[in-house]
Amino acid sequence: MPDSAEGKPPAMRLVPKDKGDLEACDNLQMASDAELTPYLTELLECLQDINWPIAFPVSVRLSTMGVELVKPTLDILNSDDEVWKYWIVSHFLHQVRPAVLAPLRFKLNAMKSKPTRPEIEEEVFDAVCELLAERPDRRGS
């Protein structure tokens, strides 16, 4: 049954409702970047554990997006959720476009030069060092 009097179909669910919601992940593939942008924070929450079934498809889809990822990703890097930071740095940021990674380099370099004790204990520091080594800043070359 249509969602409204105009006969529009119900809106696609873009944010997974749980860690096994692969239907929403399929919907992500059909959605435009503009449709996804209002949900970036919620979608990045799907990457709090890369072992969840939804993590890989959400990560792949989000990695195709541009600079709209910078602020919500920086919010994660500035948080005290070390496990989430670890998954973002060790997996997601290896996939994103250079235009997304470039504005995050200042924070990543700060995390490398002055890691917190929890960042060291949860291996975020190691993941940051690996990311920066594997994806060097090529603006000067």
FENNORSUL-V720565 format. One record per residue. N is the residue number from 0. SS is DSSP state (H for helix, E for strand, C for the rest). PHI is phi in whole degrees, -180 to 180 (NA if undefined). PSI is psi in radians with two decimals (NA if undefined). Layout:
((N;SS;PHI;PSI) (N;SS;PHI;PSI))
This chain:
((0;C;NA;2.39) (1;C;-59;2.68) (2;C;-78;-0.48) (3;C;-143;3.07) (4;C;-65;-0.47) (5;C;-76;-0.08) (6;C;82;0.30) (7;C;-72;2.50) (8;C;-70;2.78) (9;C;-61;2.60) (10;C;-65;2.52) (11;C;-69;2.44) (12;C;-81;2.10) (13;C;-103;-0.45) (14;C;-99;2.10) (15;C;-57;2.42) (16;C;-85;-0.31) (17;C;-157;3.08) (18;C;-71;-0.09) (19;C;-115;0.21) (20;C;-80;1.38) (21;H;-76;-0.32) (22;H;-63;-0.79) (23;H;-63;-0.63) (24;H;-63;-0.69) (25;H;-63;-0.70) (26;H;-63;-0.59) (27;H;-59;-0.64) (28;H;-66;-0.48) (29;H;-92;-0.26) (30;C;-83;2.59) (31;C;-79;2.86) (32;H;-59;-0.71) (33;H;-63;-0.63) (34;H;-70;-0.55) (35;H;-83;-0.51) (36;H;-52;-0.74) (37;C;-65;-0.24) (38;C;-111;0.22) (39;H;-59;-0.74) (40;H;-61;-0.82) (41;H;-66;-0.66) (42;H;-69;-0.66) (43;H;-66;-0.45) (44;H;-62;-0.43) (45;C;-67;-0.22) (46;C;-101;0.28) (47;C;-69;-0.33) (48;C;-147;1.95) (49;C;-67;-0.21) (50;C;-84;-0.18) (51;C;-66;2.52) (52;H;-58;-0.55) (53;H;-79;-0.32) (54;H;-62;-0.82) (55;H;-64;-0.93) (56;H;-63;-0.61) (57;H;-67;-0.78) (58;H;-60;-0.78) (59;H;-62;-0.79) (60;H;-67;-0.80) (61;H;-65;-0.56) (62;C;-65;-0.28) (63;C;-84;-0.14) (64;C;-83;3.02) (65;C;-107;-2.53) (66;C;-63;-0.23) (67;H;-63;-0.28) (68;H;-78;-0.32) (69;H;-61;-0.94) (70;H;-63;-0.87) (71;H;-65;-0.52) (72;H;-71;-0.72) (73;H;-62;-0.65) (74;H;-59;-0.69) (75;H;-67;-0.81) (76;H;-63;-0.48) (77;C;-88;-0.09) (78;C;-81;3.09) (79;C;-107;0.38) (80;C;-92;1.53) (81;H;-65;-0.61) (82;H;-67;-0.76) (83;H;-63;-0.78) (84;H;-56;-0.76) (85;H;-58;-0.84) (86;H;-66;-0.65) (87;H;-64;-0.82) (88;H;-75;-0.73) (89;H;-79;-0.35) (90;H;-126;-1.09) (91;H;-61;-0.83) (92;H;-69;-0.25) (93;H;-73;-0.36) (94;H;-98;-0.44) (95;C;-70;2.82) (96;C;-67;2.67) (97;H;-55;-0.59) (98;H;-66;-0.39) (99;H;-87;-0.75) (100;H;-68;-0.66) (101;H;-54;-0.86) (102;C;-72;-0.19) (103;C;-91;-0.19) (104;H;-61;-0.65) (105;H;-59;-0.83) (106;H;-65;-0.77) (107;H;-62;-0.73) (108;H;-65;-0.64) (109;H;-66;-0.69) (110;H;-66;-0.56) (111;H;-75;-0.75) (112;H;-80;-0.51) (113;C;-138;1.18) (114;C;-69;2.58) (115;C;-80;2.84) (116;H;-58;-0.81) (117;H;-62;-0.60) (118;H;-64;-0.63) (119;H;-71;-0.81) (120;H;-63;-0.63) (121;C;-95;0.19) (122;C;67;0.31) (123;H;-65;-0.74) (124;H;-56;-0.83) (125;H;-61;-0.73) (126;H;-65;-0.67) (127;H;-65;-0.80) (128;H;-60;-0.74) (129;H;-65;-0.77) (130;H;-60;-0.85) (131;H;-66;-0.55) (132;H;-73;-0.68) (133;H;-79;-0.46) (134;C;-126;1.23) (135;C;-65;2.71) (136;C;-74;2.04) (137;C;-103;0.20) (138;C;-63;-0.56) (139;C;-85;-0.08) (140;C;-106;NA))
